[in-house]
Amino acid sequence: MHSNLFIDLAYVAVAVVFILGLKAMSSPVTARKGIVWAGWAMVAATLVTLFFPGMQNFALMIVAMLAGASVAWWSGKKVAMTDMPQMVAIYNGMGGGAAAAIALLEFTKGEVHGMVAAALAVLGALIGSVAFSGSCIAFAKLQGIMKKAFRLPKQDAVNIVLAAITVILGLAIISADHPGMGWIVVFFILSLILGAIITAPIGGADMPVVISLLNAFTGLAVGFEGYVLKNPALIVAGIVVGASGTLLTQLMAKAMNRPIRNIIFTPITGEAAEGEAIEGTMREMGALDAAATMRYASRVIIVPGYGMAVAGAQHKVWEMTELLEEAGVEVSFAIHPVAGRMPGHMNVLLAEAGVPYDKIFDLEEINADFAQTDVALVIGANDVVNPTARTDKSSPIYGMPILNADEAQNVIVVKRGKGTGYSGVENALFYKENCRMLYGSAQEVIGDVISHVKSMG
């Protein structure tokens, strides 16, 4: 009795710290503190679980925990900031896979009793399996292992039929007193296939939303399996992650002006997209001219994108910013909600480089300022500054809120080449009279700009 009371009180304390940690993560100033709180709460929850009555195999559990913690610590220290999206994706998938594995083990042992418990176990297994295989596909895409979007003939019909078969099989498992092992194995295989084929056609432009959605799936799966295991900590953690992930997914889908159903069933694949023809030519600029344009400007807004992340140029960008500010130029950073390959990707990179939080602004906070700005410096961003989203109804990105970089007096775009962005849509900004292209890797190009700014005194 005393043991159960201790465990229950500990779980309540852990739940409170989880929620406080999540609250702290809502601000860049307190985000690191929130992550540390949540991390220690997870350690406490794991240790408290060892005191559950009837627990066995302590040696195996401790070995597993040490092995997992060692791998996580090593990979967390080694991973480059540019690879953080795929790391988040695969870690998220591991959570979904763990929830599905719990359900499989409980069914195998015959310890799922009652219709409600069986329904939640099946639902958690389905969602967890989809989150696991979907996250693995997302990881493969972001890591460059899977180079292209893969779409089956009649993809939507295949999705619906496979989902229907999987759900029917799940209902059969719920209604059976002792479901056969064959049914259970086929159910899990179909669930894994479903997650893979749903995610495979989705291109890089939609990937931030997909990662957030799969994160929500993992949370829900963990919460359902927490009920099956009668573990309050899993229930609370799963509900918090599921709710926050769902809210973030909705906010990001709104930021792209794309319903979640369109992201899943009619994804932007990155292949050549239809749209109105763009007249004009791209005009090139050298690093010296770019340096002079910004050095003698009153205000500069920098728009970072995935190209900056790939080049690892965030430190150079901040060095350039400091030089411009020493010369009396006001410099700000504008972040689109879906810039990069995961929520907050650009914010994390800039924070790593030492950019102060008060210089980083979201779309809603800074968009009106572009019209009063001398120079908008776009570094590796594409779709999030494409004015086609405002005007071309035939474009797949039509209606997506964009950063109004084109309204600045001068626009300088740092870009490796003349290709389109991940949506496959040609960027009308690059052909405007006030826009100049500065070709090359962001790391090298910004380095050249820095040298010229220094020479100007």
Contacts in CASP RR format, 6 or more apart in sequence:
PFRMAT RR
TARGET T0000
AUTHOR 0000-0000-0000
METHOD contacts of the structure
MODEL  1
MHSNLFIDLAYVAVAVVFILGLKAMSSPVTARKGIVWAGWAMVAATLVTL
FFPGMQNFALMIVAMLAGASVAWWSGKKVAMTDMPQMVAIYNGMGGGAAA
AIALLEFTKGEVHGMVAAALAVLGALIGSVAFSGSCIAFAKLQGIMKKAF
RLPKQDAVNIVLAAITVILGLAIISADHPGMGWIVVFFILSLILGAIITA
PIGGADMPVVISLLNAFTGLAVGFEGYVLKNPALIVAGIVVGASGTLLTQ
LMAKAMNRPIRNIIFTPITGEAAEGEAIEGTMREMGALDAAATMRYASRV
IIVPGYGMAVAGAQHKVWEMTELLEEAGVEVSFAIHPVAGRMPGHMNVLL
AEAGVPYDKIFDLEEINADFAQTDVALVIGANDVVNPTARTDKSSPIYGM
PILNADEAQNVIVVKRGKGTGYSGVENALFYKENCRMLYGSAQEVIGDVI
SHVKSMG
3 51 0 8 1.000
3 53 0 8 1.000
4 53 0 8 1.000
6 48 0 8 1.000
6 51 0 8 1.000
7 48 0 8 1.000
7 49 0 8 1.000
7 51 0 8 1.000
7 52 0 8 1.000
8 232 0 8 1.000
10 44 0 8 1.000
10 45 0 8 1.000
10 48 0 8 1.000
11 45 0 8 1.000
11 48 0 8 1.000
11 231 0 8 1.000
11 232 0 8 1.000
11 233 0 8 1.000
11 236 0 8 1.000
12 232 0 8 1.000
13 44 0 8 1.000
14 41 0 8 1.000
14 42 0 8 1.000
14 44 0 8 1.000
14 45 0 8 1.000
14 48 0 8 1.000
14 233 0 8 1.000
14 236 0 8 1.000
15 232 0 8 1.000
15 233 0 8 1.000
15 236 0 8 1.000
15 237 0 8 1.000
17 37 0 8 1.000
17 38 0 8 1.000
17 40 0 8 1.000
17 41 0 8 1.000
17 44 0 8 1.000
18 38 0 8 1.000
18 41 0 8 1.000
18 236 0 8 1.000
18 237 0 8 1.000
18 240 0 8 1.000
19 240 0 8 1.000
20 34 0 8 1.000
20 37 0 8 1.000
21 33 0 8 1.000
21 34 0 8 1.000
21 35 0 8 1.000
21 37 0 8 1.000
21 38 0 8 1.000
21 41 0 8 1.000
22 34 0 8 1.000
22 38 0 8 1.000
22 240 0 8 1.000
22 244 0 8 1.000
23 34 0 8 1.000
24 30 0 8 1.000
24 31 0 8 1.000
24 33 0 8 1.000
24 34 0 8 1.000
24 37 0 8 1.000
25 31 0 8 1.000
25 34 0 8 1.000
25 35 0 8 1.000
25 38 0 8 1.000
28 347 0 8 1.000
28 351 0 8 1.000
28 357 0 8 1.000
28 360 0 8 1.000
29 357 0 8 1.000
42 237 0 8 1.000
45 233 0 8 1.000
45 237 0 8 1.000
46 65 0 8 1.000
48 233 0 8 1.000
49 55 0 8 1.000
49 231 0 8 1.000
49 233 0 8 1.000
50 58 0 8 1.000
50 61 0 8 1.000
72 91 0 8 1.000
75 87 0 8 1.000
76 87 0 8 1.000
79 87 0 8 1.000
81 309 0 8 1.000
81 312 0 8 1.000
81 314 0 8 1.000
81 348 0 8 1.000
81 349 0 8 1.000
81 352 0 8 1.000
82 309 0 8 1.000
82 310 0 8 1.000
82 312 0 8 1.000
82 349 0 8 1.000
83 142 0 8 1.000
83 143 0 8 1.000
84 342 0 8 1.000
84 345 0 8 1.000
84 348 0 8 1.000
85 142 0 8 1.000
85 207 0 8 1.000
85 211 0 8 1.000
85 340 0 8 1.000
85 341 0 8 1.000
85 342 0 8 1.000
85 345 0 8 1.000
86 138 0 8 1.000
86 139 0 8 1.000
86 142 0 8 1.000
86 143 0 8 1.000
86 341 0 8 1.000
88 211 0 8 1.000
88 215 0 8 1.000
88 342 0 8 1.000
89 135 0 8 1.000
89 138 0 8 1.000
89 139 0 8 1.000
89 142 0 8 1.000
89 211 0 8 1.000
89 214 0 8 1.000
89 342 0 8 1.000
90 135 0 8 1.000
90 136 0 8 1.000
90 139 0 8 1.000
92 131 0 8 1.000
92 135 0 8 1.000
92 211 0 8 1.000
92 214 0 8 1.000
92 215 0 8 1.000
92 218 0 8 1.000
93 131 0 8 1.000
93 132 0 8 1.000
93 134 0 8 1.000
93 135 0 8 1.000
93 136 0 8 1.000
93 214 0 8 1.000
93 218 0 8 1.000
94 132 0 8 1.000
94 135 0 8 1.000
95 128 0 8 1.000
95 131 0 8 1.000
95 132 0 8 1.000
95 218 0 8 1.000
95 221 0 8 1.000
95 222 0 8 1.000
96 127 0 8 1.000
96 128 0 8 1.000
96 129 0 8 1.000
96 131 0 8 1.000
96 132 0 8 1.000
96 135 0 8 1.000
96 217 0 8 1.000
96 218 0 8 1.000
96 219 0 8 1.000
96 221 0 8 1.000
96 222 0 8 1.000
97 128 0 8 1.000
97 129 0 8 1.000
97 131 0 8 1.000
97 132 0 8 1.000
97 221 0 8 1.000
98 222 0 8 1.000
99 124 0 8 1.000
99 125 0 8 1.000
99 127 0 8 1.000
99 128 0 8 1.000
99 131 0 8 1.000
99 218 0 8 1.000
99 219 0 8 1.000
99 221 0 8 1.000
99 222 0 8 1.000
99 223 0 8 1.000
99 224 0 8 1.000
99 225 0 8 1.000
100 124 0 8 1.000
100 125 0 8 1.000
100 128 0 8 1.000
100 129 0 8 1.000
100 132 0 8 1.000
100 188 0 8 1.000
100 191 0 8 1.000
100 221 0 8 1.000
102 225 0 8 1.000
102 228 0 8 1.000
102 229 0 8 1.000
103 112 0 8 1.000
103 121 0 8 1.000
103 122 0 8 1.000
103 124 0 8 1.000
103 125 0 8 1.000
103 225 0 8 1.000
103 228 0 8 1.000
104 125 0 8 1.000
104 184 0 8 1.000
104 188 0 8 1.000
106 112 0 8 1.000
106 121 0 8 1.000
106 228 0 8 1.000
106 229 0 8 1.000
107 121 0 8 1.000
107 125 0 8 1.000
107 173 0 8 1.000
107 179 0 8 1.000
107 184 0 8 1.000
108 181 0 8 1.000
108 184 0 8 1.000
110 178 0 8 1.000
112 118 0 8 1.000
112 121 0 8 1.000
112 228 0 8 1.000
115 174 0 8 1.000
117 227 0 8 1.000
117 228 0 8 1.000
118 173 0 8 1.000
118 174 0 8 1.000
119 174 0 8 1.000
120 224 0 8 1.000
120 225 0 8 1.000
120 227 0 8 1.000
120 228 0 8 1.000
121 224 0 8 1.000
121 225 0 8 1.000
121 228 0 8 1.000
122 170 0 8 1.000
122 171 0 8 1.000
122 173 0 8 1.000
122 174 0 8 1.000
122 187 0 8 1.000
123 224 0 8 1.000
124 220 0 8 1.000
124 221 0 8 1.000
124 223 0 8 1.000
124 224 0 8 1.000
124 225 0 8 1.000
125 187 0 8 1.000
125 188 0 8 1.000
125 191 0 8 1.000
125 221 0 8 1.000
126 166 0 8 1.000
126 167 0 8 1.000
126 170 0 8 1.000
126 187 0 8 1.000
126 191 0 8 1.000
127 217 0 8 1.000
127 218 0 8 1.000
127 220 0 8 1.000
127 221 0 8 1.000
127 224 0 8 1.000
128 191 0 8 1.000
128 217 0 8 1.000
128 218 0 8 1.000
128 221 0 8 1.000
129 188 0 8 1.000
129 191 0 8 1.000
129 192 0 8 1.000
129 194 0 8 1.000
129 195 0 8 1.000
130 191 0 8 1.000
130 192 0 8 1.000
130 194 0 8 1.000
130 195 0 8 1.000
130 198 0 8 1.000
130 214 0 8 1.000
130 217 0 8 1.000
131 195 0 8 1.000
131 214 0 8 1.000
131 215 0 8 1.000
131 217 0 8 1.000
131 218 0 8 1.000
131 221 0 8 1.000
132 192 0 8 1.000
133 191 0 8 1.000
133 192 0 8 1.000
133 193 0 8 1.000
133 194 0 8 1.000
133 195 0 8 1.000
133 196 0 8 1.000
133 199 0 8 1.000
134 195 0 8 1.000
134 196 0 8 1.000
134 198 0 8 1.000
134 199 0 8 1.000
134 214 0 8 1.000
135 211 0 8 1.000
135 214 0 8 1.000
135 218 0 8 1.000
136 196 0 8 1.000
137 146 0 8 1.000
137 195 0 8 1.000
137 196 0 8 1.000
137 199 0 8 1.000
137 200 0 8 1.000
138 199 0 8 1.000
138 207 0 8 1.000
138 210 0 8 1.000
138 211 0 8 1.000
138 214 0 8 1.000
139 145 0 8 1.000
140 146 0 8 1.000
141 149 0 8 1.000
141 202 0 8 1.000
141 203 0 8 1.000
141 204 0 8 1.000
141 207 0 8 1.000
142 207 0 8 1.000
142 341 0 8 1.000
146 200 0 8 1.000
149 200 0 8 1.000
149 201 0 8 1.000
149 202 0 8 1.000
149 203 0 8 1.000
149 267 0 8 1.000
149 269 0 8 1.000
149 270 0 8 1.000
149 271 0 8 1.000
150 200 0 8 1.000
150 201 0 8 1.000
151 200 0 8 1.000
151 201 0 8 1.000
151 269 0 8 1.000
152 158 0 8 1.000
152 197 0 8 1.000
152 201 0 8 1.000
155 197 0 8 1.000
155 201 0 8 1.000
156 265 0 8 1.000
158 197 0 8 1.000
159 194 0 8 1.000
159 197 0 8 1.000
159 198 0 8 1.000
159 265 0 8 1.000
162 190 0 8 1.000
162 193 0 8 1.000
162 194 0 8 1.000
162 197 0 8 1.000
163 194 0 8 1.000
165 190 0 8 1.000
166 187 0 8 1.000
166 190 0 8 1.000
166 191 0 8 1.000
166 194 0 8 1.000
169 183 0 8 1.000
169 186 0 8 1.000
169 187 0 8 1.000
169 190 0 8 1.000
170 187 0 8 1.000
172 179 0 8 1.000
172 183 0 8 1.000
173 179 0 8 1.000
173 183 0 8 1.000
173 184 0 8 1.000
173 187 0 8 1.000
176 183 0 8 1.000
198 264 0 8 1.000
199 210 0 8 1.000
199 214 0 8 1.000
201 267 0 8 1.000
201 269 0 8 1.000
202 210 0 8 1.000
202 263 0 8 1.000
202 264 0 8 1.000
202 267 0 8 1.000
202 269 0 8 1.000
203 267 0 8 1.000
203 268 0 8 1.000
203 269 0 8 1.000
203 270 0 8 1.000
203 422 0 8 1.000
204 268 0 8 1.000
204 270 0 8 1.000
204 341 0 8 1.000
204 422 0 8 1.000
205 268 0 8 1.000
205 270 0 8 1.000
205 338 0 8 1.000
205 383 0 8 1.000
205 397 0 8 1.000
205 421 0 8 1.000
205 422 0 8 1.000
205 423 0 8 1.000
205 424 0 8 1.000
206 256 0 8 1.000
206 258 0 8 1.000
206 263 0 8 1.000
206 267 0 8 1.000
206 268 0 8 1.000
207 341 0 8 1.000
207 342 0 8 1.000
208 252 0 8 1.000
208 338 0 8 1.000
208 340 0 8 1.000
208 341 0 8 1.000
208 342 0 8 1.000
208 343 0 8 1.000
208 345 0 8 1.000
209 249 0 8 1.000
209 252 0 8 1.000
209 253 0 8 1.000
209 256 0 8 1.000
209 258 0 8 1.000
209 260 0 8 1.000
209 263 0 8 1.000
209 338 0 8 1.000
210 263 0 8 1.000
211 341 0 8 1.000
211 342 0 8 1.000
211 343 0 8 1.000
212 245 0 8 1.000
212 248 0 8 1.000
212 249 0 8 1.000
212 252 0 8 1.000
212 343 0 8 1.000
213 245 0 8 1.000
213 249 0 8 1.000
213 260 0 8 1.000
213 263 0 8 1.000
215 241 0 8 1.000
215 242 0 8 1.000
215 245 0 8 1.000
215 248 0 8 1.000
216 241 0 8 1.000
216 242 0 8 1.000
216 243 0 8 1.000
216 244 0 8 1.000
216 245 0 8 1.000
216 246 0 8 1.000
216 248 0 8 1.000
216 249 0 8 1.000
217 242 0 8 1.000
218 241 0 8 1.000
218 242 0 8 1.000
219 237 0 8 1.000
219 238 0 8 1.000
219 239 0 8 1.000
219 241 0 8 1.000
219 242 0 8 1.000
219 245 0 8 1.000
220 238 0 8 1.000
220 242 0 8 1.000
222 234 0 8 1.000
222 237 0 8 1.000
222 238 0 8 1.000
222 241 0 8 1.000
223 234 0 8 1.000
223 235 0 8 1.000
223 237 0 8 1.000
223 238 0 8 1.000
223 239 0 8 1.000
225 234 0 8 1.000
226 234 0 8 1.000
226 235 0 8 1.000
226 238 0 8 1.000
227 235 0 8 1.000
248 343 0 8 1.000
249 260 0 8 1.000
250 260 0 8 1.000
251 337 0 8 1.000
252 337 0 8 1.000
252 338 0 8 1.000
252 343 0 8 1.000
253 259 0 8 1.000
253 260 0 8 1.000
253 263 0 8 1.000
255 336 0 8 1.000
255 337 0 8 1.000
255 338 0 8 1.000
255 363 0 8 1.000
255 400 0 8 1.000
255 401 0 8 1.000
256 263 0 8 1.000
256 337 0 8 1.000
256 338 0 8 1.000
256 397 0 8 1.000
256 400 0 8 1.000
256 401 0 8 1.000
257 399 0 8 1.000
257 400 0 8 1.000
257 401 0 8 1.000
258 400 0 8 1.000
268 396 0 8 1.000
268 397 0 8 1.000
268 422 0 8 1.000
268 423 0 8 1.000
268 424 0 8 1.000
270 420 0 8 1.000
270 421 0 8 1.000
270 422 0 8 1.000
270 423 0 8 1.000
270 424 0 8 1.000
271 424 0 8 1.000
272 420 0 8 1.000
272 424 0 8 1.000
273 395 0 8 1.000
273 396 0 8 1.000
273 420 0 8 1.000
273 423 0 8 1.000
273 424 0 8 1.000
273 425 0 8 1.000
274 394 0 8 1.000
274 395 0 8 1.000
274 396 0 8 1.000
275 388 0 8 1.000
275 392 0 8 1.000
275 394 0 8 1.000
275 395 0 8 1.000
275 425 0 8 1.000
275 426 0 8 1.000
276 388 0 8 1.000
276 391 0 8 1.000
276 392 0 8 1.000
276 394 0 8 1.000
276 395 0 8 1.000
278 388 0 8 1.000
278 426 0 8 1.000
278 428 0 8 1.000
278 431 0 8 1.000
279 431 0 8 1.000
280 431 0 8 1.000
281 431 0 8 1.000
282 418 0 8 1.000
282 430 0 8 1.000
282 431 0 8 1.000
282 435 0 8 1.000
282 437 0 8 1.000
283 435 0 8 1.000
283 436 0 8 1.000
283 437 0 8 1.000
284 436 0 8 1.000
284 437 0 8 1.000
284 438 0 8 1.000
284 439 0 8 1.000
285 293 0 8 1.000
285 412 0 8 1.000
285 436 0 8 1.000
285 437 0 8 1.000
285 438 0 8 1.000
286 438 0 8 1.000
287 438 0 8 1.000
287 445 0 8 1.000
287 447 0 8 1.000
287 448 0 8 1.000
287 449 0 8 1.000
287 451 0 8 1.000
287 452 0 8 1.000
288 452 0 8 1.000
289 436 0 8 1.000
290 412 0 8 1.000
290 436 0 8 1.000
290 438 0 8 1.000
290 449 0 8 1.000
290 452 0 8 1.000
291 448 0 8 1.000
291 449 0 8 1.000
291 450 0 8 1.000
291 452 0 8 1.000
291 453 0 8 1.000
291 456 0 8 1.000
292 452 0 8 1.000
292 456 0 8 1.000
293 374 0 8 1.000
293 375 0 8 1.000
293 410 0 8 1.000
293 412 0 8 1.000
294 300 0 8 1.000
294 324 0 8 1.000
294 329 0 8 1.000
294 375 0 8 1.000
294 377 0 8 1.000
294 412 0 8 1.000
294 449 0 8 1.000
294 453 0 8 1.000
295 324 0 8 1.000
295 327 0 8 1.000
295 329 0 8 1.000
295 453 0 8 1.000
295 456 0 8 1.000
297 329 0 8 1.000
297 374 0 8 1.000
297 375 0 8 1.000
297 410 0 8 1.000
298 329 0 8 1.000
298 330 0 8 1.000
298 374 0 8 1.000
299 329 0 8 1.000
299 330 0 8 1.000
299 331 0 8 1.000
299 332 0 8 1.000
299 369 0 8 1.000
299 372 0 8 1.000
299 373 0 8 1.000
299 374 0 8 1.000
299 375 0 8 1.000
300 324 0 8 1.000
300 329 0 8 1.000
300 330 0 8 1.000
300 331 0 8 1.000
300 332 0 8 1.000
300 373 0 8 1.000
300 374 0 8 1.000
300 375 0 8 1.000
300 376 0 8 1.000
300 377 0 8 1.000
301 331 0 8 1.000
301 332 0 8 1.000
301 333 0 8 1.000
301 334 0 8 1.000
301 366 0 8 1.000
301 369 0 8 1.000
301 370 0 8 1.000
301 373 0 8 1.000
301 375 0 8 1.000
301 376 0 8 1.000
301 377 0 8 1.000
301 405 0 8 1.000
301 408 0 8 1.000
302 317 0 8 1.000
302 321 0 8 1.000
302 331 0 8 1.000
302 332 0 8 1.000
302 333 0 8 1.000
302 334 0 8 1.000
302 376 0 8 1.000
302 377 0 8 1.000
302 379 0 8 1.000
303 333 0 8 1.000
303 334 0 8 1.000
303 336 0 8 1.000
303 376 0 8 1.000
303 377 0 8 1.000
303 378 0 8 1.000
303 379 0 8 1.000
303 381 0 8 1.000
303 384 0 8 1.000
303 385 0 8 1.000
303 403 0 8 1.000
303 405 0 8 1.000
304 314 0 8 1.000
304 317 0 8 1.000
304 333 0 8 1.000
304 335 0 8 1.000
304 339 0 8 1.000
304 346 0 8 1.000
304 349 0 8 1.000
304 350 0 8 1.000
304 379 0 8 1.000
304 380 0 8 1.000
304 381 0 8 1.000
305 339 0 8 1.000
305 340 0 8 1.000
305 346 0 8 1.000
305 378 0 8 1.000
305 379 0 8 1.000
305 380 0 8 1.000
305 381 0 8 1.000
305 384 0 8 1.000
306 339 0 8 1.000
306 340 0 8 1.000
306 341 0 8 1.000
306 345 0 8 1.000
306 380 0 8 1.000
306 381 0 8 1.000
306 422 0 8 1.000
307 313 0 8 1.000
307 379 0 8 1.000
307 380 0 8 1.000
307 381 0 8 1.000
307 416 0 8 1.000
307 442 0 8 1.000
308 314 0 8 1.000
308 317 0 8 1.000
308 346 0 8 1.000
308 349 0 8 1.000
308 379 0 8 1.000
308 380 0 8 1.000
308 414 0 8 1.000
308 442 0 8 1.000
309 340 0 8 1.000
309 341 0 8 1.000
309 345 0 8 1.000
309 346 0 8 1.000
309 349 0 8 1.000
310 442 0 8 1.000
311 441 0 8 1.000
311 442 0 8 1.000
311 443 0 8 1.000
311 444 0 8 1.000
312 349 0 8 1.000
312 442 0 8 1.000
312 443 0 8 1.000
313 379 0 8 1.000
313 441 0 8 1.000
313 442 0 8 1.000
313 443 0 8 1.000
313 446 0 8 1.000
314 349 0 8 1.000
314 350 0 8 1.000
314 352 0 8 1.000
314 353 0 8 1.000
314 355 0 8 1.000
315 353 0 8 1.000
316 442 0 8 1.000
316 443 0 8 1.000
316 446 0 8 1.000
316 447 0 8 1.000
316 450 0 8 1.000
317 350 0 8 1.000
317 353 0 8 1.000
317 379 0 8 1.000
317 442 0 8 1.000
317 446 0 8 1.000
318 350 0 8 1.000
318 353 0 8 1.000
318 354 0 8 1.000
318 355 0 8 1.000
319 450 0 8 1.000
320 446 0 8 1.000
320 447 0 8 1.000
320 449 0 8 1.000
320 450 0 8 1.000
320 453 0 8 1.000
321 331 0 8 1.000
321 355 0 8 1.000
321 359 0 8 1.000
323 450 0 8 1.000
323 453 0 8 1.000
323 454 0 8 1.000
324 331 0 8 1.000
324 453 0 8 1.000
325 331 0 8 1.000
327 453 0 8 1.000
327 456 0 8 1.000
327 457 0 8 1.000
331 359 0 8 1.000
332 359 0 8 1.000
332 360 0 8 1.000
332 361 0 8 1.000
332 366 0 8 1.000
332 369 0 8 1.000
333 350 0 8 1.000
333 355 0 8 1.000
333 359 0 8 1.000
333 360 0 8 1.000
333 361 0 8 1.000
334 361 0 8 1.000
334 363 0 8 1.000
334 366 0 8 1.000
334 367 0 8 1.000
334 370 0 8 1.000
334 403 0 8 1.000
334 405 0 8 1.000
335 344 0 8 1.000
335 346 0 8 1.000
335 347 0 8 1.000
335 360 0 8 1.000
335 361 0 8 1.000
335 362 0 8 1.000
335 363 0 8 1.000
336 363 0 8 1.000
336 381 0 8 1.000
336 384 0 8 1.000
336 385 0 8 1.000
336 402 0 8 1.000
336 403 0 8 1.000
337 343 0 8 1.000
337 362 0 8 1.000
337 363 0 8 1.000
338 384 0 8 1.000
339 345 0 8 1.000
339 346 0 8 1.000
339 381 0 8 1.000
339 384 0 8 1.000
340 346 0 8 1.000
347 360 0 8 1.000
350 360 0 8 1.000
351 357 0 8 1.000
363 401 0 8 1.000
363 403 0 8 1.000
366 403 0 8 1.000
367 403 0 8 1.000
367 404 0 8 1.000
368 404 0 8 1.000
370 376 0 8 1.000
370 403 0 8 1.000
370 404 0 8 1.000
370 405 0 8 1.000
370 406 0 8 1.000
370 407 0 8 1.000
370 408 0 8 1.000
371 404 0 8 1.000
371 407 0 8 1.000
371 408 0 8 1.000
373 407 0 8 1.000
373 408 0 8 1.000
373 409 0 8 1.000
374 408 0 8 1.000
374 409 0 8 1.000
374 410 0 8 1.000
375 408 0 8 1.000
375 409 0 8 1.000
375 410 0 8 1.000
375 411 0 8 1.000
375 412 0 8 1.000
376 405 0 8 1.000
376 406 0 8 1.000
376 408 0 8 1.000
376 410 0 8 1.000
376 411 0 8 1.000
376 412 0 8 1.000
377 412 0 8 1.000
377 414 0 8 1.000
378 385 0 8 1.000
378 405 0 8 1.000
378 411 0 8 1.000
378 412 0 8 1.000
378 413 0 8 1.000
378 414 0 8 1.000
378 429 0 8 1.000
379 414 0 8 1.000
379 442 0 8 1.000
379 446 0 8 1.000
380 413 0 8 1.000
380 414 0 8 1.000
380 415 0 8 1.000
380 442 0 8 1.000
381 403 0 8 1.000
382 415 0 8 1.000
382 420 0 8 1.000
382 421 0 8 1.000
382 422 0 8 1.000
382 423 0 8 1.000
382 427 0 8 1.000
383 389 0 8 1.000
383 397 0 8 1.000
383 400 0 8 1.000
383 402 0 8 1.000
383 421 0 8 1.000
383 422 0 8 1.000
383 423 0 8 1.000
383 425 0 8 1.000
383 427 0 8 1.000
384 402 0 8 1.000
384 403 0 8 1.000
385 402 0 8 1.000
385 403 0 8 1.000
385 405 0 8 1.000
385 406 0 8 1.000
385 427 0 8 1.000
385 429 0 8 1.000
386 397 0 8 1.000
386 402 0 8 1.000
386 425 0 8 1.000
386 427 0 8 1.000
386 428 0 8 1.000
386 429 0 8 1.000
387 402 0 8 1.000
387 406 0 8 1.000
387 428 0 8 1.000
387 429 0 8 1.000
387 432 0 8 1.000
388 395 0 8 1.000
388 397 0 8 1.000
388 398 0 8 1.000
388 425 0 8 1.000
388 426 0 8 1.000
388 427 0 8 1.000
388 428 0 8 1.000
389 395 0 8 1.000
389 397 0 8 1.000
389 398 0 8 1.000
389 399 0 8 1.000
389 400 0 8 1.000
389 401 0 8 1.000
389 402 0 8 1.000
390 399 0 8 1.000
390 402 0 8 1.000
391 428 0 8 1.000
392 398 0 8 1.000
392 428 0 8 1.000
395 425 0 8 1.000
396 423 0 8 1.000
396 425 0 8 1.000
397 423 0 8 1.000
397 425 0 8 1.000
405 411 0 8 1.000
405 429 0 8 1.000
406 429 0 8 1.000
406 432 0 8 1.000
406 434 0 8 1.000
406 435 0 8 1.000
408 434 0 8 1.000
409 434 0 8 1.000
410 434 0 8 1.000
410 436 0 8 1.000
411 429 0 8 1.000
411 432 0 8 1.000
411 434 0 8 1.000
411 435 0 8 1.000
411 436 0 8 1.000
412 435 0 8 1.000
412 436 0 8 1.000
412 438 0 8 1.000
413 429 0 8 1.000
413 430 0 8 1.000
413 435 0 8 1.000
413 436 0 8 1.000
413 437 0 8 1.000
413 438 0 8 1.000
414 438 0 8 1.000
414 440 0 8 1.000
414 442 0 8 1.000
414 445 0 8 1.000
414 446 0 8 1.000
415 437 0 8 1.000
415 438 0 8 1.000
415 439 0 8 1.000
415 440 0 8 1.000
416 439 0 8 1.000
416 440 0 8 1.000
416 441 0 8 1.000
417 439 0 8 1.000
417 440 0 8 1.000
418 437 0 8 1.000
420 426 0 8 1.000
420 427 0 8 1.000
421 427 0 8 1.000
429 435 0 8 1.000
430 437 0 8 1.000
438 445 0 8 1.000
439 445 0 8 1.000
END
